C-alpha cells in the first residue's frame, strides 16, 4: 500500500494497493482528510493485482489511508499518512 507524491505541479497523490497474499483478497480502503472520512473503496484483488488512484491533495492538512482485510473492519491491516499532523513513527 502506498500514498506518494505525483510529479511536481500536480496537486495530487498516488494511492495504491497491491495484493501479494497468494490468493484473491477482499479489502476496504478508507481515506481520511484530517479526522474526517473522505472516500471509501471496496476492492477485490487477485493475487499479483494492483489498484491505484490519484487523489487531490494541495499540501495542506493531512491524508491518512487505512486498509482493512475484509471482513475485519476493526483492525487496519495497513495504514499510511502524509501531512503535518502525522505522528512520528507511524
C-alpha positions as CSV (number, residue, x, y, z in Angstrom):
1,X,0.0,0.0,0.0
2,X,1.3,3.5,-0.8
3,X,0.4,7.2,-0.6
4,X,3.1,9.1,-2.5
5,X,3.6,12.3,-4.4
6,X,2.9,12.6,-8.2
7,X,5.3,14.7,-10.3
8,X,5.7,18.3,-9.3
9,X,3.0,20.7,-10.4
10,X,0.2,18.2,-9.8
11,X,-1.8,18.8,-6.6
12,X,-2.4,15.1,-6.1
13,X,-1.0,11.9,-4.5
14,X,-0.9,8.4,-5.9
15,X,-2.8,6.0,-3.6
16,X,-2.5,2.3,-4.3
17,X,-2.7,-1.3,-3.1
18,X,-1.0,-4.4,-4.4
19,X,-2.1,-7.9,-3.4
20,X,0.7,-10.4,-2.7
21,X,-1.3,-12.6,-0.4
22,X,-1.1,-15.7,-2.7
23,X,-4.9,-15.7,-3.4
24,X,-7.7,-13.3,-4.2
25,X,-8.3,-10.9,-1.2
26,X,-11.1,-8.5,-0.4
27,X,-10.2,-5.1,1.1
28,X,-11.8,-1.9,2.2
29,X,-9.7,1.2,1.8
30,X,-10.7,4.3,3.8
31,X,-9.2,7.8,3.0
32,X,-9.3,10.4,5.8
33,X,-8.7,14.1,5.3
34,X,-7.7,15.2,8.8
35,X,-10.1,13.2,11.0
36,X,-13.0,13.1,8.5
37,X,-13.7,10.2,6.2
38,X,-13.3,11.5,2.6
39,X,-13.6,8.3,0.4
40,X,-14.1,4.6,0.8
41,X,-13.4,1.8,-1.8
42,X,-14.3,-1.9,-1.6
43,X,-11.6,-3.8,-3.5
44,X,-11.3,-7.4,-4.6
45,X,-7.8,-8.0,-5.9
46,X,-6.5,-11.2,-7.4
47,X,-3.0,-12.3,-6.3
48,X,-0.5,-10.0,-8.0
49,X,-3.1,-7.4,-8.9
50,X,-2.7,-3.7,-8.2
51,X,-5.3,-0.9,-7.7
52,X,-4.3,2.7,-7.9
53,X,-5.9,6.1,-7.9
54,X,-4.9,9.7,-8.0
55,X,-6.3,11.7,-5.0
56,X,-6.3,15.5,-4.8
57,X,-4.0,17.0,-2.2
58,X,-2.9,20.6,-2.2
59,X,-0.3,20.0,0.6
60,X,-2.5,21.5,3.4
61,X,-3.7,19.3,6.3
62,X,-3.1,15.6,6.3
63,X,-4.3,12.5,4.5
64,X,-4.4,9.0,6.0
65,X,-5.3,5.8,4.2
66,X,-6.4,2.8,6.1
67,X,-6.6,-0.6,4.5
68,X,-8.7,-3.4,6.1
69,X,-8.8,-7.0,5.1
70,X,-12.4,-7.9,5.0
71,X,-14.4,-8.9,6.9
72,X,-12.3,-7.3,9.8
73,X,-13.2,-3.6,9.9
74,X,-11.9,-3.1,13.4
75,X,-8.2,-3.5,12.9
76,X,-6.4,-1.8,10.0
77,X,-4.2,-4.2,8.1
78,X,-2.1,-1.3,6.7
79,X,-2.1,2.5,7.3
80,X,-0.1,5.3,5.6
81,X,-0.2,9.1,6.2
82,X,1.1,12.3,4.8
83,X,1.0,15.9,6.0
84,X,1.9,17.9,9.1
85,X,-0.2,16.1,11.6
86,X,1.1,12.6,11.0
87,X,2.5,11.0,14.2
88,X,6.2,10.3,14.4
89,X,6.9,6.6,13.9
90,X,3.5,5.8,12.4
